[in-house]
C-alpha cells in the first residue's frame, strides 16, 4: 500500500496517520470546501484490485452508511482513487476503548458504555447488519465519553474475499469471537452479543476470558472451556455480574440473551449496589448515616406449592440471604410480623387469601408499606400484571422462573430495601420516593435523571449561580414525585388516557408540592416542582 500523506482523495486532503489496524490504516483528512476534518480509512490493495470484490465492498459500504445512530461511527463517503480504496468517516479524537482496558474499569462506567453500545448493536441488527468484529480497538470514545462503534461490515467484506480466494482463514479477532464464529458457522445477533460480553468481561476484570499461546488455541477455548469466574479476578464483583456474563457467554447462541439490550438490561442492576457517597453527591444531599448492626437480609417465599418453594429457595442459594417460607396468605402476614423480612416473593393463586389481597394488606400496614413485594405467578396476561401493580407489587415475574433473572431481581429488591433502611432524613425520604415512583413505571427509565441533567445544563447556559443550578438539578430529580398520589391504574395504563384520567394525572404537580412543602430545606424546589 502506498503512503497517502499529502495526497488528495476526491475533495479530501490527506494529513497524518492517526491509527493502524490489521486491515487498514486511518488518516486525518480535511475537506476545504466544508471546513471539516474527517477520518479516512485506507483499505488494503485487494479491496481495489478485484472488480467482483470491489462491487461487494461498495454494496456493504452503502448498507453500513444507512445506519444513523449516535453510537455508530458515521460513514460519509467511499471511493477509489490512485489505486486506493478508502472510506471517509466521522473523526473521533478521544482514542479507543483499547486505551483503557489494561486494568479493571469502574463498574458504573462499564454499565454506561455497554448500554450505549448495546443500543447501537440492536439498531444495526434491526437493519439486518451484524458487526462480526466487536473489540476494544473498534470502539472509539469521544472526548465527552460517548462510545462509538466502528468498522461495521469490514469483517464481512474480508470474509467475502476469503471466499473469493479460497483462503481458509476465519475472519475476526480470536479473543472476541463467538464459538460459532470460531467454527466458521452462520452468525446471528447473538454472536455480536457474545463479543460485546467479552468486551464487558475485559473492562470489568482487566483481561479477556479466553486467551492462549496461539490463535487456534484461543478459538478452541471459546468452544470448549467455561468462562473463568470474574470474582477470582476482581473480588468485589457480585455474583449477579458473573451470572449475567455467564449467560451472555453461553456456548450455544440459543442460550444467550437474544438482543444486546437484554444483556445490558440484565447487567444494569449491578451498578446499583454499594455506590460510594461521592458517587451520590449530585443525587442526594449527604446526611448523618444511622449505624445499625449488620445482618443477613431475610427473603420470605410465599407459595402453596412445596415444590415451588423448594425451587425458589434453591435458586437463591448464591444470594447472601436467609430464606423463610409460608404456605398461604395468613401464614405470610404472621411471618412478616415475626421475621421482619426484607423482601417477599409472593404467589398469586393460593387458597383462602390470594396474593393480591396479601400484597394490599402488606402495603396498607405502616410498618411494612416499604417492604418490596415481587409477585411470582403463572398468570401472564397484561390484566394480571396491572392487577398486581394496582395491589402495590413492586415487581412481577412469571413461572417458570429463570434463575439468573430471579437472582438479579432479588438482589435489586434487597438493595432497594437497604436504601430505605438507611434513610434518616425527610429530604432523603423525598428523593427516595421520587426514585420509587420512577421505578414503578417501566416506560420512564432514567427520565428524572435526564430531566435533572438537562435542567442543570440549561441553568448553566443562562448564567445562573451554582446554587440555582443545583436547585434545578434537585428539582428535576423530584419533579414527578406527585405521581405517587396518582392511582396505578392511571399511571401504568399502557394506552391513551381518557379525559377524567388526564385530569387526574395533571394533579401530580400539586400533589408533589404538598409533599415537599413542609421541608424548609426544599423551599427553593417548590417553584420547580410546580
Residue pairs with C-beta under 8 A, 6 or more apart in sequence:
1 25
1 42
1 44
1 45
1 84
2 82
2 83
2 84
4 14
4 27
4 40
4 42
4 82
4 84
5 14
5 15
5 16
5 17
5 27
6 14
7 14
7 82
8 14
9 29
9 40
9 79
9 81
9 82
9 84
9 86
10 77
10 79
10 81
10 88
11 31
11 32
11 33
12 29
12 30
12 31
12 38
12 40
12 88
13 29
13 30
13 31
13 32
14 27
14 29
14 40
15 27
15 28
15 29
15 30
16 27
16 28
17 25
17 26
17 27
18 26
18 27
18 28
18 39
19 25
19 26
20 26
21 137
23 43
23 44
23 154
23 158
24 41
24 42
24 43
24 44
24 154
25 41
25 42
26 39
26 40
26 41
26 42
26 89
27 39
27 40
27 42
28 37
28 38
28 39
28 40
28 91
29 37
29 38
29 39
29 40
29 88
30 36
30 37
30 38
31 37
31 38
37 91
38 76
38 88
38 89
38 90
38 91
39 88
39 89
39 90
39 91
39 92
40 86
40 87
40 88
40 89
41 86
41 87
41 89
42 84
42 85
42 86
43 57
43 84
43 85
43 86
43 87
45 83
46 53
46 161
47 53
47 54
47 57
47 85
47 157
48 54
48 80
48 83
48 84
48 85
50 161
50 164
52 164
53 157
53 160
53 161
53 164
54 80
54 85
56 157
56 160
57 78
57 85
57 157
57 160
58 78
60 153
60 156
60 157
60 160
61 75
61 78
61 87
61 153
63 127
63 128
63 129
63 153
64 75
64 129
64 152
64 153
65 74
65 75
65 76
65 78
66 127
67 123
67 124
67 127
67 129
67 152
68 74
69 119
69 120
69 123
69 124
70 116
70 146
70 148
71 116
71 117
71 119
71 120
71 146
71 147
71 148
71 149
72 120
72 123
72 124
72 148
72 149
72 150
72 152
73 89
73 90
73 92
73 140
73 148
73 149
73 150
73 151
73 152
74 89
74 90
75 87
75 88
75 89
75 90
76 88
76 89
76 90
77 87
77 88
78 85
78 86
78 87
78 88
79 85
79 86
79 88
80 86
89 150
90 148
92 140
92 141
92 142
92 148
92 150
93 142
93 143
94 140
94 141
94 142
94 143
94 144
94 145
95 140
95 141
96 136
96 137
96 138
96 139
96 140
96 141
97 113
97 136
97 137
97 139
97 140
97 141
97 147
97 199
97 203
98 135
98 136
98 137
98 139
99 141
100 136
100 141
100 203
101 136
101 199
101 202
101 203
101 206
102 206
103 206
104 203
104 204
104 205
104 206
104 233
104 234
105 203
105 204
107 204
107 237
107 241
107 270
107 271
108 271
108 275
108 279
110 200
110 203
110 204
111 264
111 267
111 268
111 270
111 271
112 271
113 139
113 147
113 203
114 196
114 199
114 200
114 263
114 264
114 267
115 264
115 268
116 146
116 147
117 139
117 147
117 149
117 196
117 199
117 260
118 196
118 259
118 260
118 261
118 263
118 264
119 260
119 261
119 264
120 148
120 149
121 131
121 134
121 149
121 189
121 192
121 193
121 196
121 260
122 189
122 259
122 260
122 261
124 130
124 131
124 152
125 189
125 192
125 259
125 260
129 152
129 153
130 156
130 187
130 188
130 189
130 191
130 192
131 138
131 149
131 151
131 152
131 153
131 155
131 192
131 195
132 153
132 155
132 156
132 159
132 171
132 172
132 181
132 187
132 191
132 192
133 151
133 154
133 155
133 171
133 172
133 173
133 176
133 195
134 149
134 176
134 192
134 195
134 196
134 198
134 199
135 173
135 175
135 176
135 195
135 198
135 199
136 199
136 202
138 149
138 150
138 151
139 147
139 148
139 149
139 150
139 199
140 147
140 148
140 149
140 150
141 147
141 148
142 148
155 171
155 172
158 171
159 171
161 167
162 168
162 169
162 171
170 177
170 181
170 182
170 184
170 219
172 181
174 182
174 215
174 218
174 219
174 222
175 198
175 208
175 210
175 211
175 218
176 195
176 198
176 199
176 208
177 195
177 219
177 222
178 187
178 190
178 191
178 194
178 195
178 222
178 253
179 194
179 222
179 223
179 251
180 186
180 187
180 188
180 191
180 253
181 187
181 191
182 219
182 220
182 222
182 223
183 223
188 253
189 258
189 259
189 260
190 253
190 254
190 256
190 257
190 258
191 253
192 260
193 248
193 256
193 257
193 258
193 259
193 260
193 263
194 248
194 249
194 253
194 256
196 248
196 260
196 263
197 245
197 248
197 249
197 256
197 263
198 208
198 209
198 210
198 249
200 245
200 248
200 267
201 208
201 209
201 227
201 230
201 245
201 249
202 208
202 209
204 230
204 234
204 237
204 241
204 245
205 230
205 233
205 234
205 237
206 233
206 234
207 233
209 227
209 228
209 249
210 218
210 221
210 222
210 225
211 218
211 221
212 218
212 220
212 221
223 251
227 245
227 246
227 249
229 242
230 237
230 241
230 242
230 245
231 237
231 239
231 242
236 274
237 270
238 270
238 273
238 411
239 318
239 319
239 407
240 269
240 270
240 407
240 408
240 411
241 267
241 270
243 318
243 403
243 404
243 407
243 408
244 263
244 266
244 267
244 270
244 404
244 408
245 267
246 404
247 255
247 256
247 257
247 266
247 404
248 256
248 257
248 263
248 266
249 256
250 256
256 263
257 263
257 266
266 404
266 405
266 408
269 408
269 409
269 411
269 412
269 415
272 412
272 415
273 411
273 415
277 286
282 473
283 431
283 477
284 427
284 428
284 431
285 427
285 428
285 521
287 424
287 425
287 427
287 428
288 424
289 422
289 424
290 422
290 424
292 421
296 320
296 321
296 322
297 320
297 321
297 322
297 341
297 342
297 343
297 414
297 417
297 418
298 321
298 322
298 323
298 324
298 339
298 340
298 341
298 342
298 343
299 316
299 319
299 321
299 322
299 323
299 324
299 341
299 342
299 343
299 344
299 345
299 410
299 414
300 324
300 325
300 326
300 332
300 335
300 336
300 339
300 341
300 343
300 344
300 345
301 309
301 312
301 313
301 323
301 324
301 325
301 326
301 345
302 325
302 326
302 327
302 328
302 329
302 331
302 332
302 344
302 345
302 346
302 347
302 350
302 355
302 358
303 309
303 312
303 325
303 327
303 345
303 347
303 350
303 376
304 327
304 328
304 347
304 349
304 350
304 351
305 347
306 327
308 347
308 399
309 325
309 327
311 401
312 323
312 345
312 376
312 401
312 406
313 323
313 325
315 401
315 403
315 406
315 407
316 323
316 406
316 407
316 410
318 407
319 407
319 410
319 411
319 414
321 342
321 343
321 410
321 414
324 335
324 339
324 341
326 332
326 334
326 335
328 350
328 351
328 352
328 353
329 350
329 352
329 353
329 354
329 355
329 357
329 358
330 352
330 353
332 344
332 346
332 358
333 358
333 361
333 362
335 341
336 344
336 362
336 368
336 371
341 371
342 371
342 372
342 414
342 417
342 418
343 371
343 372
343 373
343 374
343 410
343 413
343 414
343 417
344 362
344 371
344 372
344 373
344 374
345 374
345 376
345 410
346 355
346 358
346 359
346 373
346 374
346 375
346 376
346 393
347 355
347 375
347 376
347 377
348 354
348 355
348 356
348 375
348 377
348 379
348 384
348 388
349 355
349 377
349 378
349 379
350 358
355 375
355 377
355 388
355 391
356 387
356 388
356 391
357 391
359 373
359 375
359 388
359 391
359 392
359 393
360 391
360 392
362 368
362 369
362 371
362 373
362 392
363 369
363 373
363 391
363 392
370 417
370 420
371 417
372 394
372 395
372 413
372 414
372 416
372 417
373 392
373 393
373 394
373 395
374 393
374 394
374 395
374 396
374 397
374 409
374 410
374 413
375 388
375 393
375 395
375 396
375 397
376 397
376 398
376 399
376 401
377 384
377 388
377 396
377 397
377 398
377 399
378 398
378 399
379 398
380 398
382 494
385 396
386 488
386 489
386 492
388 396
389 396
389 440
389 488
389 492
390 487
390 488
390 489
392 488
394 413
394 416
394 439
394 440
395 409
395 413
397 405
397 406
397 409
416 436
416 439
419 432
420 432
423 429
423 432
426 518
426 519
427 519
427 521
427 522
430 478
430 481
430 515
430 516
430 519
430 522
431 474
431 477
431 478
433 481
433 484
433 515
434 448
434 477
434 478
434 480
434 481
435 448
436 484
437 480
437 481
437 483
437 484
438 444
438 445
438 446
438 447
438 448
438 480
440 488
440 491
440 492
441 483
441 491
441 492
444 480
447 480
448 476
448 477
448 478
448 479
448 480
449 477
451 476
451 477
451 479
452 472
452 473
452 474
452 475
452 476
452 477
453 473
453 476
454 476
455 472
455 473
455 475
455 476
455 528
456 469
456 470
456 472
456 473
456 476
458 472
459 468
459 469
459 472
460 469
464 472
471 524
471 525
471 528
472 528
474 522
474 525
475 524
475 525
475 528
475 529
476 528
478 512
478 516
478 525
478 529
479 509
479 512
479 528
479 529
480 508
480 512
481 512
481 515
481 516
481 529
482 507
482 508
482 509
482 510
482 511
482 512
482 513
482 514
482 515
482 529
483 491
483 508
483 511
483 512
484 511
484 515
485 507
485 508
485 511
485 515
486 504
486 505
486 507
486 508
486 511
487 504
490 497
490 501
490 504
490 505
491 505
493 501
497 505
509 529
509 530
510 530
512 529
513 526
513 529
513 530
516 522
516 525
516 526
516 529
517 526
